[in-house]
C-alpha cells in the first residue's frame, strides 16, 4: 500500500563514508606503493571494521550488526590470505576454500537481514506514521514536553518493551531513575547515537514512559522542520504518543511483531 510521504528526502551518505575512505586509501596505496600493500590495507580495514560492527551489536543487540561483523571479518581474512606470500600449497588452498565458503554464507545471511528490513533504523517510519491524518496547520513549535496520555504496564514490561525497540532499531532507550526515554533514530543518524549516546539525546525528539504509566512526548525543532509542510505541532505530539502507546499495547499482548509490520508496511527504502 502506498502512503503519501510527509518527510523531506534525506540525501546524506553517512553510512557509505567508511567504505569510500577504505577504497580510496587502498587505491592510493596500490598506485604509489604496490598491489599487495593496497590489498592488505583494505583487508586490515575490513577486519578492524568487523570489531566496530561487533561493538555496535553489543550496544543494540541487533542481529544485522553481528552478521555484518562476521561478513567483514571473513572477507578481510579471505582477501589477506588470497594475496599472501605462498604458504604450504595444500594448507593455503584449503584455508582459502574455507574462508570463501564462510564469506559467501555470511553474505547470504547479511543480505537476508537487509532485505527483510532487520538492518534498517526505523526512525523515519515512526515520524511518517505520527504525521498521518494531520492536516497542514501552523499552531507554533514549542520546546516544552507534551503530555500524551496514560496507559498500563508493569516495570518489567516497560523494560522488555525497551529491549524490543532497541533490538529492532525502532528507538533507542535511555534508562533513567523514574522513566525510560525512547529516541527514534533515523538512517544516517545512527553514528551520532553510537559514538555519543548521551549527547545524541540532546535536542532530539523523544517519548518518555514513566513507571506509573504516564507518557510524555517532545518533538525537536530539527525533526519538526524535517516535514515538507508545517503540520499541527500539538496534534503531531499527540499522535506520536498514541503511536508508542499502541506499540506498548501490542507488546503487552504478545503481538510485538505487529509493530514491525506496521512500520515496514510504509514501504520506505532499505537505506532511506
C-alpha positions as CSV (number, residue, x, y, z in Angstrom):
1,X,0.0,0.0,0.0
2,X,1.3,3.5,-0.9
3,X,1.2,6.3,1.7
4,X,2.0,9.9,0.8
5,X,5.4,10.9,2.2
6,X,5.3,13.9,4.5
7,X,9.0,13.9,5.4
8,X,11.6,15.6,3.2
9,X,14.0,13.3,1.4
10,X,17.4,12.7,3.1
11,X,20.3,12.6,0.7
12,X,23.1,12.0,3.2
13,X,25.5,9.2,2.5
14,X,26.9,8.9,6.0
15,X,26.7,5.1,6.0
16,X,28.9,4.8,2.9
17,X,31.7,7.1,4.0
18,X,33.8,4.4,5.8
19,X,33.7,2.2,2.6
20,X,34.5,5.2,0.4
21,X,37.5,6.1,2.6
22,X,38.7,2.5,2.7
23,X,38.6,2.1,-1.1
24,X,40.2,5.4,-1.7
25,X,43.1,4.7,0.7
26,X,43.5,1.2,-0.7
27,X,43.6,2.6,-4.3
28,X,46.2,5.2,-3.4
29,X,48.4,2.6,-1.7
30,X,48.0,0.3,-4.7
31,X,49.1,3.1,-7.1
32,X,52.0,4.6,-5.1
33,X,53.4,1.6,-3.1
34,X,52.2,-1.6,-4.6
35,X,49.3,-4.0,-5.3
36,X,49.9,-6.4,-2.4
37,X,50.2,-3.5,0.1
38,X,47.0,-1.9,-1.3
39,X,45.1,-5.2,-0.8
40,X,46.5,-5.7,2.7
41,X,45.3,-2.2,3.7
42,X,41.8,-2.9,2.5
43,X,41.9,-6.3,4.3
44,X,43.1,-4.7,7.5
45,X,40.3,-2.1,7.3
46,X,37.6,-4.7,7.0
47,X,39.0,-6.7,9.9
48,X,39.1,-3.5,12.1
49,X,35.6,-2.6,11.0
50,X,34.4,-6.1,11.9
51,X,35.4,-5.2,15.5
52,X,33.5,-2.0,15.3
53,X,30.3,-3.7,14.0
54,X,30.6,-6.2,16.9
55,X,30.7,-3.3,19.3
56,X,27.5,-1.9,17.8
57,X,25.9,-5.4,18.1
58,X,26.8,-5.4,21.8
59,X,25.2,-2.0,22.2
60,X,22.0,-2.7,20.2
61,X,21.7,-6.5,20.2
62,X,20.5,-6.2,16.6
63,X,21.4,-9.3,14.6
64,X,22.3,-7.4,11.4
65,X,25.4,-5.9,13.1
66,X,26.6,-9.4,14.1
67,X,26.1,-10.6,10.6
68,X,28.0,-7.5,9.2
69,X,30.8,-8.2,11.7
70,X,31.1,-11.8,10.6
71,X,30.9,-10.8,6.9
72,X,33.6,-8.1,7.3
73,X,35.9,-10.5,9.2
74,X,35.7,-13.3,6.7
75,X,36.1,-11.0,3.7
76,X,39.1,-9.4,5.2
77,X,40.7,-12.7,6.1
78,X,40.0,-14.2,2.7
79,X,41.4,-11.1,0.9
80,X,44.6,-11.2,3.0
81,X,45.0,-14.9,2.5
82,X,44.3,-14.7,-1.2
83,X,47.2,-12.3,-1.7
84,X,49.5,-13.5,1.0
85,X,53.0,-14.9,0.4
86,X,52.9,-18.6,-0.6
87,X,52.0,-20.9,2.3
88,X,52.1,-24.7,2.1
89,X,50.1,-25.2,-1.1
90,X,47.6,-27.7,0.4
91,X,47.0,-25.7,3.5
92,X,46.6,-22.4,1.6
93,X,44.1,-23.8,-0.9
94,X,42.0,-25.5,1.9
95,X,42.1,-22.3,4.0
96,X,41.1,-20.2,1.0
97,X,38.2,-22.5,0.2
98,X,37.0,-22.5,3.9
99,X,37.2,-18.7,4.2
100,X,35.4,-18.2,0.8
101,X,32.6,-20.5,1.9
102,X,32.2,-18.7,5.2
103,X,32.3,-15.4,3.3
104,X,29.5,-16.5,0.9
105,X,27.4,-17.9,3.8
106,X,27.7,-14.7,5.8
107,X,26.9,-12.7,2.7
108,X,23.6,-14.6,2.3
109,X,22.8,-14.1,6.0
110,X,23.5,-10.3,5.8
111,X,21.5,-9.8,2.6
112,X,18.6,-11.7,4.1
113,X,18.6,-9.3,7.1
114,X,18.9,-6.2,4.9
115,X,16.1,-7.2,2.5
116,X,13.8,-8.1,5.4
117,X,14.4,-4.7,6.9
118,X,16.0,-6.0,10.1
119,X,19.1,-3.9,9.4
120,X,17.2,-0.6,9.0
121,X,16.9,2.1,11.6
122,X,13.2,2.9,11.6
123,X,13.0,6.5,12.9
124,X,11.7,7.8,9.6
125,X,8.9,5.3,9.7
126,X,8.0,6.4,13.2
127,X,7.7,10.1,12.1
128,X,5.8,9.2,9.0
129,X,3.2,7.2,11.0
130,X,2.9,10.0,13.5
131,X,2.1,12.5,10.8
132,X,-0.7,10.5,9.2
133,X,-4.1,12.2,9.2
134,X,-2.6,15.5,10.2
135,X,-3.6,18.5,8.1
136,X,-1.3,21.4,7.3
137,X,-1.7,23.9,10.1
138,X,0.6,26.3,11.8
139,X,0.0,26.4,15.5
140,X,3.5,27.1,16.6
141,X,6.5,25.0,17.5
142,X,7.2,24.8,21.2
143,X,10.2,23.4,23.1
144,X,8.2,22.1,26.0
145,X,7.3,18.4,26.5
146,X,3.7,17.5,25.7
147,X,1.6,15.1,27.9
148,X,0.4,12.3,25.7
149,X,-1.8,10.2,27.9
150,X,-1.6,7.4,30.3
151,X,-1.5,3.6,29.9
152,X,-1.0,0.5,31.9
153,X,2.2,-1.7,32.1
154,X,4.5,-3.2,34.7
155,X,8.1,-2.2,35.2
156,X,9.3,-5.5,33.7
157,X,7.0,-5.0,30.6
158,X,8.4,-1.5,30.1
159,X,12.0,-2.8,30.3
160,X,11.1,-5.6,27.9
161,X,9.5,-3.2,25.5
162,X,12.6,-1.0,25.6
163,X,14.8,-4.0,24.7
164,X,12.5,-5.0,21.8
165,X,12.6,-1.5,20.3
166,X,16.4,-1.3,20.7
167,X,16.9,-4.7,19.2
168,X,14.8,-3.9,16.2
169,X,16.2,-0.4,15.7
170,X,12.9,1.4,16.2
171,X,14.1,3.6,19.0
172,X,17.0,3.8,21.4
173,X,16.0,3.6,25.1
174,X,17.7,5.7,27.9
175,X,17.1,4.2,31.3
176,X,16.5,7.0,33.9
177,X,15.6,6.8,37.6
178,X,11.8,7.3,37.1
179,X,11.3,6.6,33.4
180,X,12.6,5.2,30.2
181,X,13.1,7.7,27.3
182,X,12.8,6.4,23.7
183,X,14.6,8.3,21.0
184,X,13.6,7.3,17.4
185,X,16.8,7.0,15.3
186,X,16.7,7.7,11.5
187,X,19.0,6.1,9.0
188,X,22.2,8.2,8.7
189,X,21.7,9.4,12.3
190,X,22.8,6.1,13.9
191,X,26.5,7.0,14.1
192,X,25.7,10.1,16.1
193,X,24.0,7.8,18.7
194,X,26.7,5.1,18.6
195,X,29.6,7.5,19.2
196,X,27.9,9.8,21.6
197,X,24.7,8.4,23.1
198,X,24.1,10.9,25.9
199,X,24.9,13.9,23.7
200,X,22.8,12.4,20.9
201,X,19.7,12.6,23.2
202,X,20.0,16.4,23.4
203,X,17.8,18.3,21.1
204,X,16.2,15.1,19.8
205,X,12.6,14.0,19.7
206,X,11.7,11.5,22.5
207,X,8.9,9.6,24.0
208,X,9.1,9.0,27.8
209,X,7.2,6.3,29.7
210,X,7.5,6.7,33.5
211,X,7.0,3.8,35.9
212,X,3.4,4.8,36.8
213,X,2.0,4.8,33.3
214,X,2.4,8.5,32.2
215,X,3.6,9.1,28.6
216,X,5.2,12.4,27.6
217,X,6.4,13.5,24.2
218,X,8.9,16.0,23.0
219,X,9.5,16.8,19.3
220,X,12.7,18.6,18.4
221,X,12.8,21.5,16.0
222,X,15.1,19.5,13.8
223,X,12.6,16.8,13.3
224,X,9.7,19.2,13.0
225,X,11.2,21.1,10.2
226,X,12.0,17.8,8.6
227,X,8.5,17.7,7.3
228,X,7.7,19.1,3.9
229,X,4.8,21.2,5.3
230,X,4.0,22.9,8.6
231,X,1.8,20.5,10.5
232,X,-0.2,21.0,13.6
233,X,2.5,20.6,16.3
234,X,0.1,19.7,19.1
235,X,-1.5,17.0,17.0
236,X,1.8,15.7,15.9
237,X,2.9,15.3,19.6
238,X,-0.4,13.6,20.4
239,X,-0.1,11.2,17.5
240,X,3.5,10.3,18.4
241,X,2.5,9.5,21.9
242,X,-0.5,7.5,20.8
243,X,1.6,5.5,18.4
244,X,4.0,4.4,21.1
245,X,1.1,3.6,23.4
246,X,-0.2,1.4,20.7
247,X,3.2,-0.2,20.3
248,X,3.2,-0.9,24.0
249,X,-0.2,-2.5,23.9
250,X,0.9,-4.8,21.1
251,X,3.9,-5.7,23.2
252,X,1.9,-6.5,26.3
253,X,-0.5,-8.7,24.3
254,X,2.4,-10.7,22.9
255,X,1.9,-9.2,19.4
256,X,5.2,-7.3,19.2
257,X,5.7,-8.4,15.6
258,X,2.7,-6.2,14.7
259,X,4.9,-3.2,15.5
260,X,7.4,-4.1,12.8
261,X,4.7,-5.0,10.3
262,X,3.1,-1.6,10.8
263,X,6.5,0.2,10.3
264,X,7.5,-1.9,7.3
265,X,4.1,-1.5,5.7
266,X,5.1,2.0,4.8
267,X,7.5,0.6,2.2
268,X,10.3,3.1,2.7
269,X,13.6,2.3,1.0
270,X,16.1,0.0,2.6
271,X,18.6,2.8,3.2
272,X,16.1,5.7,3.4
